[in-house]
Amino acid sequence: MNNKKLLFIVNTDWFFLSHRLPIAIEAINQGYEVHIATTIANELDSLKKNGLIVHPINLHRSRTGLISVISEFKEILDIIRLIAPNIVHLVTIKPVLLGGIASRILNVPAVVYAVSGLGYVFLKKGVIAFIIRKIIIYLYQLAFRHKNKCVIFQNDSDQLMLSKLSLLSSNEVELINGSGVDLSVFTQQSFDSGVPVIILAARLLKDKGVKEFVEAAKLVNINNNRARFALVGEPDFDNPASIQRYELENWKNERIIELWGHREDMEKVIPLSTIVVLPSYREGFPKILIEAAACGRPVVTTDVPGCRDAIEKDITGIIVPVRDYIELAKKISFLLDNPSISRKMGNAGRLRAEEFFDINKVVEKHMKIYEDLLNRLLV
């Protein structure tokens, strides 16, 4: 097929650069004209520099009012009409829902839906949360009705839930564990001989287990300062679960944690750590855990979808109950007390990353999905 056009629709530019850029670059190399419709934060030049045709739109995760959603939906419709893509690749919840429905209305030849986690609304309790979940599930069912599609899930739990609810057949679904890691950039390095460093690298949200991390830090260091605890990331004030700035400053001033801020060079940050911790309440497939594995670092994470899928239990890391800071502290202390086990887990993590999380393999799977969808049109 000549003049193949691929359109990515993504919430924000930085997320695309972090999680999908290698796929876009390879698509360009294979002859696709690659477009992206996304909210521009400050990465416009980076997108253009990598050869993408950029269409700024206003997609905001925090905007759920009917007027805002209708406006966003109209923007997506207009861009799809303008580009007339052969394939639309939808990433994150709002693009999947609105872009999926728009692609169906406009008869886009092929659609790829990337479900990167079900979002905080699937964690919340109460009547309002229940009603919102019902609405979102209905929108998923509408969005997934396109005839020529592939729905990519990152973990088994999300796949099982939405496959049942949306009546997806096995040939319409693909399981790809995460967005991959560049093993030539994230390399295994030896542990520093100084004071152990425990990091949590993520957007600073309650749902990421930030408060449990802080409480665990207090317990681990209750009698002496045996380890440094660092938060790597920034609050996300568009998210209702965001940690507030005053909380971070209080923890810092009390010398419970260090604040390392947002970092673009995680390949340098992770080797500074002894243990990588992610006590999330739910994830799609957390990139930090496969980056930690690639760098040969043991992981302590929670027994929830996404997190438990990213490690091999008691081989590359340790799993603890969700929201249990006491058990989290115990497992961190166990690894601190047993550095030989910690190193063994790190070595196993690197081997697992090489086998399952190589970015080249992830990109190759996406190229095959595109090719298969286009080939179906020829039958």
C-alpha positions in Angstrom: 0.0 0.0 0.0 1.5 3.4 -1.1 1.3 6.6 1.0 0.4 4.9 4.3 -0.7 7.4 6.9 -0.5 6.6 10.6 -2.1 8.9 13.2 -1.4 8.7 16.9 -3.8 10.4 19.2 -2.4 10.8 22.7 -3.3 12.8 25.8 0.1 14.6 26.2 3.3 15.1 24.2 5.6 14.0 27.0 3.9 10.7 27.5 4.2 9.9 23.8 7.9 10.7 23.8 8.4 8.5 26.9 6.3 5.6 25.8 5.7 5.4 22.1 8.4 7.4 20.2 10.5 4.4 19.0 7.3 2.9 17.4 6.7 6.1 15.5 10.3 6.4 14.3 10.3 2.8 13.0 7.0 3.5 11.2 8.6 6.5 9.5 11.6 4.2 8.5 9.1 1.8 7.0 7.5 4.4 4.8 4.6 5.6 6.9 3.6 9.3 7.0 3.3 9.6 10.8 1.0 12.2 12.4 0.4 12.9 16.1 -2.6 14.7 17.6 -1.8 15.6 21.2 -1.9 18.3 23.9 1.4 20.2 23.7 3.1 20.9 27.0 6.6 21.8 25.9 7.7 19.0 23.6 6.6 20.4 20.2 10.2 20.8 18.9 11.1 17.3 20.0 8.2 15.8 18.1 9.0 17.7 14.9 12.7 16.9 15.2 11.8 13.2 15.1 9.9 13.6 11.8 6.3 13.6 13.1 3.6 15.9 11.7 2.1 17.5 14.7 -1.5 18.5 15.2 -2.0 20.3 18.6 -5.3 19.6 20.3 -6.7 20.2 23.8 -7.1 16.8 25.6 -7.2 17.2 29.3 -7.5 14.2 31.7 -9.1 16.4 34.4 -11.9 17.7 32.1 -14.9 15.4 32.3 -17.7 17.9 31.9 -20.0 17.3 28.9 -19.2 20.5 27.1 -15.5 19.9 27.3 -15.8 16.3 26.2 -18.0 17.3 23.2 -15.4 19.9 22.2 -12.5 17.4 22.5 -14.5 14.9 20.5 -15.2 17.4 17.7 -11.4 18.2 17.6 -10.6 14.5 17.1 -13.3 14.2 14.4 -11.9 17.2 12.5 -8.3 15.9 12.6 -9.2 12.5 11.4 -11.2 14.0 8.5 -8.3 16.3 7.7 -5.6 13.5 7.6 -7.6 10.6 6.4 -5.3 8.1 8.0 -5.0 4.4 7.1 -4.4 3.5 10.7 -5.3 5.4 13.9 -3.3 4.4 17.0 -5.0 5.5 20.2 -3.1 5.8 23.4 -4.4 6.4 27.0 -8.0 6.4 28.2 -9.6 9.5 26.7 -8.1 9.1 23.2 -9.1 5.4 23.2 -12.7 6.2 24.1 -13.3 9.4 22.1 -10.9 8.5 19.2 -12.4 5.0 19.0 -15.9 6.3 18.6 -14.8 8.9 16.1 -12.8 6.4 14.1 -15.9 4.2 13.8 -18.1 7.1 12.7 -15.6 8.1 10.0 -14.9 4.6 8.9 -11.2 4.7 9.5 -9.7 1.6 7.7 -7.9 0.3 10.8 -7.7 1.2 14.5 -5.2 0.2 17.2 -6.3 0.8 20.8 -3.5 0.9 23.4 -5.1 0.3 26.9 -2.4 1.5 29.3 -4.2 0.9 32.5 -7.8 1.4 33.5 -7.3 4.6 35.5 -8.0 5.7 39.1 -11.8 5.6 38.6 -11.6 1.8 38.7 -10.0 2.0 42.2 -12.5 4.4 43.8 -15.4 3.3 45.9 -18.9 4.8 46.3 -22.0 5.4 44.3 -20.6 8.2 42.1 -17.5 6.1 41.2 -19.8 3.2 40.4 -21.9 5.3 38.0 -18.8 6.7 36.3 -17.3 3.2 35.9 -20.6 2.1 34.2 -20.4 5.1 31.8 -16.8 4.4 31.0 -17.4 0.7 30.4 -20.3 1.6 28.0 -18.0 4.0 26.2 -15.4 1.3 25.8 -18.0 -1.0 24.3 -18.9 1.7 21.8 -15.3 2.5 21.0 -14.3 -1.2 20.5 -17.0 -1.8 17.8 -14.7 -1.0 14.9 -14.5 -4.0 12.6 -10.8 -3.9 11.7 -9.0 -3.4 15.0 -6.4 -4.6 17.5 -6.7 -3.8 21.2 -3.4 -3.9 22.9 -3.4 -4.6 26.7 -0.4 -4.4 29.0 -1.5 -6.9 31.6 -3.7 -10.0 31.9 -6.2 -8.4 34.4 -7.1 -5.5 32.2 -7.4 -7.8 29.2 -9.7 -10.2 31.0 -11.9 -7.5 32.3 -12.4 -5.4 29.1 -12.4 -8.5 26.8 -15.4 -9.8 28.7 -17.2 -6.5 28.9 -16.6 -5.5 25.4 -17.0 -8.9 23.8 -13.6 -8.9 22.1 -12.5 -12.0 20.2 -9.0 -13.5 20.6 -7.8 -12.4 17.2 -8.7 -8.7 18.0 -6.5 -8.7 21.2 -2.7 -8.5 21.7 -0.9 -8.6 25.1 2.3 -6.5 25.0 3.9 -6.2 28.4 4.8 -2.5 28.6 6.4 0.0 26.2 9.8 -1.7 26.3 13.3 -0.5 27.3 16.4 0.3 25.4 18.9 -2.2 26.7 21.8 -0.3 25.2 20.9 2.8 27.3 19.6 1.2 30.5 22.6 -1.0 31.3 23.4 -3.1 34.4 25.9 -1.4 36.7 27.4 -2.3 40.1 26.0 -1.2 43.4 27.5 1.8 45.1 29.2 0.9 48.4 27.9 3.9 50.3 24.6 4.4 52.2 21.8 2.4 50.4 19.4 4.5 48.4 15.7 3.5 48.0 13.8 5.3 45.2 10.2 5.6 44.1 10.1 7.1 40.6 6.7 8.1 39.3 4.2 10.9 39.1 3.6 11.8 42.7 0.1 10.5 43.3 -1.6 8.8 46.2 -2.4 6.0 43.8 1.3 5.4 43.3 1.7 4.5 47.0 3.7 7.7 47.8 2.3 7.9 51.3 3.0 4.2 52.0 6.6 4.8 50.8 7.0 7.7 53.2 5.6 5.6 56.1 7.9 2.7 55.2 10.8 5.1 55.2 10.0 6.1 58.8 9.9 2.5 59.9 13.1 1.4 58.1 15.0 4.4 59.6 13.3 4.3 63.0 16.4 3.6 65.1 19.1 4.8 62.7 19.4 6.3 59.3 20.3 3.1 57.6 19.1 4.2 54.1 18.2 7.2 52.0 14.7 7.4 50.6 14.1 9.5 47.5 11.1 10.5 45.4 11.8 10.9 41.8 9.1 12.8 40.0 6.7 15.7 40.4 3.0 16.1 41.5 0.4 16.0 38.8 -2.1 18.6 39.9 -4.5 17.8 37.0 -5.0 14.4 38.8 -7.3 14.4 41.8 -5.0 11.9 43.5 -2.0 14.2 43.4 0.3 14.7 46.4 0.3 18.3 47.4 3.4 20.5 47.4 3.2 21.2 51.2 3.2 17.5 52.0 6.4 17.0 50.0 8.0 20.0 51.7 7.0 18.7 55.2 8.5 15.2 54.5 11.7 16.8 53.1 12.0 19.2 56.1 11.5 16.3 58.5 14.3 14.5 56.6 12.1 11.5 55.9 12.7 11.6 52.2 14.7 13.5 49.5 13.1 15.2 46.6 14.9 14.6 43.3 12.3 16.1 41.1 11.5 15.1 37.5 14.4 13.5 35.7 14.8 12.9 32.0 17.9 10.7 32.6 16.5 7.7 34.4 19.3 5.6 32.9 21.6 7.6 35.2 19.2 7.8 38.2 18.4 4.1 38.6 22.0 3.0 39.0 22.3 5.4 41.9 19.7 3.3 43.8 20.0 0.1 45.8 16.3 -0.9 45.6 13.5 0.4 43.3 10.1 0.6 45.0 6.6 1.1 43.4 3.8 0.5 45.9 1.0 1.4 43.4 -2.7 0.6 43.8 -3.0 -0.3 40.1 -1.0 0.1 36.9 -1.1 -0.7 33.2 2.5 -2.0 33.1 4.9 0.4 34.9 7.9 1.4 32.8 10.1 2.2 35.9 10.0 -1.5 36.9 11.3 -2.8 33.6 13.9 0.0 33.5 15.0 -1.1 37.1 15.3 -4.6 35.8 17.4 -3.5 32.9 19.7 -1.7 35.3 20.0 -4.8 37.5 18.1 -3.4 40.5 15.8 -5.5 42.7 12.2 -4.3 43.0 9.6 -4.2 45.8 6.2 -3.6 44.4 2.5 -4.4 45.2 0.3 -7.3 44.4 -1.9 -5.5 41.8 -2.4 -5.7 38.0 0.6 -4.3 36.1 3.0 -4.3 39.0 2.9 -8.1 39.6 3.1 -8.7 35.9 6.4 -6.7 35.6 8.4 -8.9 38.0 9.0 -12.6 38.6 8.0 -13.1 42.2 10.9 -13.7 44.6 13.2 -14.0 41.6 13.6 -10.4 40.3 11.7 -8.7 43.1 9.4 -8.9 46.0 5.6 -8.4 46.1 3.8 -6.9 49.1 0.1 -6.3 49.8 -1.3 -3.0 48.5 -1.6 -0.1 51.0 0.5 -2.1 53.6 3.4 0.1 54.6 4.4 -2.2 57.4 5.0 -5.1 55.1 6.7 -2.7 52.6 9.1 -1.6 55.3 9.8 -5.3 56.2 10.7 -6.3 52.7 12.9 -3.3 52.1 14.7 -4.1 55.3 15.0 -7.7 54.2 16.8 -6.7 51.1 19.0 -4.2 53.0 20.0 -7.0 55.4 20.7 -9.4 52.6 22.8 -7.7 49.9 23.7 -11.0 48.2 20.0 -11.7 47.6 19.5 -8.2 46.4 22.3 -8.6 43.9 21.0 -12.0 42.8 17.5 -10.5 42.1 19.1 -7.6 40.2 21.0 -10.1 37.9 17.8 -12.0 37.3 16.0 -8.8 36.5 18.5 -7.9 33.8 18.1 -11.4 32.2 14.3 -11.0 32.3 14.5 -7.6 30.7 16.7 -9.0 27.9 14.2 -11.8 27.3 10.8 -9.9 27.5 11.2 -6.1 27.5 13.7 -5.3 24.7 12.3 -2.2 23.0 13.3 -3.6 19.6 10.9 -6.6 20.2 8.1 -4.3 21.3 8.5 -2.1 18.2 8.6 -5.2 15.9 5.3 -6.4 17.4 3.7 -3.1 16.7 4.9 -3.1 13.1 3.4 -6.6 12.6 0.0 -5.4 14.0 0.0 -2.5 11.6 0.9 -4.8 8.7 -1.8 -7.4 9.6 -4.5 -4.7 9.9 -3.7 -3.3 6.5 -3.5 -6.8 4.9 -7.0 -7.5 6.1 -8.2 -4.7 4.0 -6.9 -6.4 0.9 -8.8 -9.6 1.5 
